């Protein structure tokens, strides 16, 4: 390991102001006399990060080495950066591979454990460090119960499907790892996505794009509602342009073709449902779920979702070429679509709630808007799955066709005249 010729090095941390000195020949080994408390710390054999497997979060950047005798290095994220003043910090950070424990790193580098801990503490305080080693759980992949075969499949280094999954997981983990409280690189977050159900109402290009994005993001239980494609039995030229369907697919069953393609798009293995290729069958949606309504809808559908307490997200359009995403409604907890409608009627006039598209108006979005809208909707659903929260609870994004680079968020509150509050008011009165 490269050593430093600098006689003094400094570790910036909140619990000490001491300077450690090193010699040229000993690398990171301390040779100066220390106080009794410092001596006690230097001989400890147990790290404060004992039984962890530290590694930098996916997306953390480090400064390039400018010389062989660098005095410090910078570690940066999106909103902040830290500078570690230690000639051996780069060697320590290089050893953070998620496989070695702090004790292993100390042994490999012949470095005092307190120095390793000091660097780890700075990285951890800046939220640049993952410390837990976890494994992705695949729910729909065949696992043999025969002991000899199970032992044989433990080594997955030559498993092509497993290698492909690892490569596809990396970009998704680079997002999940930055969620608050995540210390395993986002592995548990992605595994949990398999247990969440998404049901899409609508069959436009935006709906198809959203379907493929959610599957590729690990939301395996994403499907179209059975009645969503009643008026869209076969693929037509109007379905082209999204990249999902090709001209050779024209005339095929819309539902069946997407069922086939879902196995290619899905990040995780998709369960096969008997009869689903030739005749759609009712598949039980997971207990944790959300419905996404894309395009026009019957008011009775929203009433049904609110009455049954089912979370739902709406995607649509306004007059004049404006696409909308939101609100995300949690019945009896957040403002509903009727709250928005009543508020707009008061603000713009009652005629606003009676507007409908003129004859000949195309329901499809421009393809560039469709991609952007599907991405916004997918982010909304994924954040809700991962955290239970969403910016679009009580809000709606407006995406102007002519200014798509500047979406605006319109917020609204629960309307006192909306029926979504009646059940809550009755419960409060009965409680008193």
Buried (B, 14 or more C-beta within 10 A) or exposed (E): BEBBEBEEBBBBBEEBEEEBEBBEEEBBBBEEEBEEEBEEBBEEEEBBBEEBBBBBBBBBEBBEEEEEEBBBBEBBBEEEBBBBBBBBBBBBBEBBEBEBBBBBBBEEBEBBBBBBBBBBBBBBEBBBBBBBBBEBBBEEEEEEEEEEEEEEEEEEEEEEEBEEBEEBBEEBBBBBBBEEEBBBBBBBBBBBBBBBBBBBBBBBBBBBBBBBBBBBBBBBBBBBBEEBBEEBEBBEEEBBBBEBBEEEBBEBBBBBBBBEBBEEBBBBBBEEEEEBBEEBEEEEBEEEBBBBBBBEBEEEBBBEBBEEEBBBBBBBBBEEEBBBBBBBBBBBBBBBBBBBBBBBBEEEEEEBEEEEEEEEEEBBBBBEBBBBBBBBBBBBBBBBBBEEEBBBBBBBBBBBBEEBEEBEEBEBEBBEEBEBBEBEEEEEEEEE
